[in-house]
Amino acid sequence: MKLNQYLKKISQGGSINLVRFIECLPYSDVNEWRKIYSATRVRGGYKLVIVNEDRHNALYEEDPSDRVSASNMGRSHDFPSNFSHILVLNHLIKSQVPFVVVSDVNGFKTEGKLIGKRAVLIENIENFYRYQEFLEFIGHSGLADNCDIIFGSGNQICHHMNRKFLSCYEVIYCAQDVELGGLKIYKTLKSSLPQCDWLAPDNWDIFRNKFKLKPKHNTHLVKAIQLARELQLNTEADLMNQTRAFLEQEALLPELSQD
């Protein structure tokens, strides 16, 4: 909780975590709060009674309205950026240099040439730059010629500023890691952009042995399986359950030849 939240809770007569509250106070003397409040231990924490209303009210911090003003209070990360950018490749680019789509409150703009109605969203950078090999390897080579290829950059693709650009597509094929994080990203995208479809290999059987990433905690595996079933990705859920492992997207690339 932030300081203002603690102060409001105290004013409302609620119990608080006293140690955390003291850490939020702008005092070098850890006992300075005793000049403003009296404390009583209750179930779930402490209940503070205000004995100096003026000093209590003076503790309220001004709520910043944007990322810049928040930075002056050391709280810039409480606010999303006013800009977002996405890297895009497609078959019209003869080099391997992507162009940028920049989004802000007014919409999006780019100097690149977009193909248009369909896109493949790729979570990881290796697969993005090797998208032709990747799509051929998983049995969807046709998508390379008629789709814009978008770099998801993990969770960054979910930035709200990207929505206007992504909404231009009739269908977005989402290629994600088959693990809890990748599934969460897909769920977030699907909830705001219903045209998102999960992009899976044409034949999962030949990639079963690629499920090698062991979860750090068993609860992550359980949650991933549950989420996959919620998203109707039952084959992926079964593979995670049977192998007790996740799949990293880079495993769906052919190995580079060593000359």
TORKE-388151 format. One record per residue (C-alpha): residue in one letter; x, y, z. Coordinates in steps of 0.25 Angstrom, whole numbers, plus 2048, in hexadecimal, padded with zeros to 3 digits. Example, Ala and Ser with C-alpha at 12.3 -4.5 7.8 and 13.67 -1.06 7.14 Angstrom:
BEGIN
a8317EE81F
s8377FC81D
END
This chain:
BEGIN
m800800800
k80480E7FD
l804819808
n7F7820804
q7F0812805
y7F5810813
l7F181E817
k7E381C811
k7E180F818
i7E5815825
s7DB820823
q7D0816821
g7D480E82E
g7DA802827
s7E67F982C
i7F37FB825
n8017F4824
l8087FE82E
v8167FA82A
r8137FC81B
f80C80A81E
i81880F826
e82180B81A
c819814811
l81A82081A
p82482B816
y82A82C824
s838828828
d833826836
v82C819836
n82481D843
e81F82A83D
w811824839
r80E823848
k80C832848
i80183183E
y7FA824842
s7F781A84D
a7F880C84A
t7F080084F
r7F37F184B
v7E77EA844
r7E57DE83D
g7EC7DF82F
g7F57EB833
y7F47F883A
k7E980283B
l7EE81183C
v7E681C842
i7EA82A83C
v7EE834847
n7F483E83E
e7EA841833
d7F384C82C
r7FF84382C
h7F7837827
n7F183F81B
a7FF845818
l804837815
y7FC835809
e8048357FC
e7FF83C7F0
d7FA8327E6
p8018347D9
s7F98347CC
d80382F7C2
r8118277C1
v8198347C0
s81383A7CD
a81482D7D4
s82382C7D1
n8258387DA
m8208307E5
g8278237E1
r81B81C7DD
s81B81D7CD
h81980E7CD
d80B8107D2
f8078157C5
p80880F7B7
s8108167AC
n80981F7A2
f810818797
s81280A792
h819804786
i8197F777F
l8237F1775
v81D7EB768
l8227E275D
n81C7DD751
h81F7D7743
l8207E573D
i82D7E7745
k8397E273E
s8427E5749
q8407DF757
v83E7ED75D
p8307EF763
f8297FC762
v82280376E
v813805771
v81281177C
s806812784
d80181E78C
v7F3823791
n7F1828783
g7F281A77C
f7FE814775
k80881876A
t813811762
e81C813756
g81B804753
k8127FD749
l8087F4750
i8017E9749
g7F47EA750
k7EA7E1755
r7F17D675B
a7FD7D5765
v8067CB76C
l80A7D077A
i8177C977F
e81B7CA78D
n82A7C878D
i8347CF785
e83B7C377F
n82F7BE779
f82B7CC774
y8377CE76C
r8377C0767
y8287C0764
q8297B9757
e8307AD75C
f8277AD769
l81A7AD761
e81F7A2757
f82479A763
i81779A76A
g80F79775D
h80A7A575A
s8137AA74F
g8087B1747
l8067BB752
a8147C174F
d80F7C7742
n8027CD746
c8037D2754
d80A7DD75B
i8147D7765
i8137DE773
f81D7DD77E
g8167DB78B
s8227DE794
g81C7D679F
n8117DD7A7
q8147EB7A0
i80A7E8795
c7FF7E979F
h8017F87A1
h7F47FF79F
m7FA809795
n7FC7FD78B
r7ED7FA78B
k7E980377F
f7F47FE776
l7F17EF77A
s7E27F2778
c7E57F4769
y7E77E5767
e7DC7DC764
v7E47D076A
i7F07D0772
y7F77C2774
c7FE7C2781
a80B7BA783
q80E7B9791
d8177B179B
v80F7A57A0
e8107A97AF
l8097B17B9
g80E7BF7B4
g80B7BC7A6
l7FD7B87A9
k7FB7C47B1
i7FF7CD7A6
y7F67C679C
k7EA7C77A6
t7EC7D67A8
l7ED7D8799
k7E17CF796
s7D87D67A0
s7DA7E4799
l7DC7DF78B
p7D37D3788
q7D97D177A
c7E67CB781
d7E77BC77E
w7F27B3784
l7FC7AE77A
a8007A077D
p809797774
d80178F76A
n805782771
w808783780
d80C774780
i81A77777A
f81D782784
r81977A790
n828778794
k82A787794
f8237897A1
k83078A7A9
l82E7977B2
k82C7927C0
p82279B7C8
k8297A37D4
h81D79F7DC
n8137947DB
t80879F7DD
h80C7A57D0
l80A7987C8
v7FC7967CF
k7F87A57CB
a7FD7A47BD
i7F67977BB
q7E979D7C0
l7EA7AA7B8
a7ED7A27AB
r7E079A7AD
e7D97A77B0
l7DE7AC7A3
q7D979F79C
l7E879B799
n7E678D79E
t7F1787796
e7FB79079C
a7F578E7AA
d7F677F7A7
l8057807A3
m8097887AF
n80277E7B8
q8087727B2
t8167787B1
r8167807BE
a81D78B7B6
f81B7977AE
l82079A7A0
e8287A679C
q8257AC78E
e8337AC789
a83279C78A
l82979E77E
l8357A2775
p83E79A76D
e84C79A772
l8567A376B
s86079C762
q86E79E767
d8787A175C
END
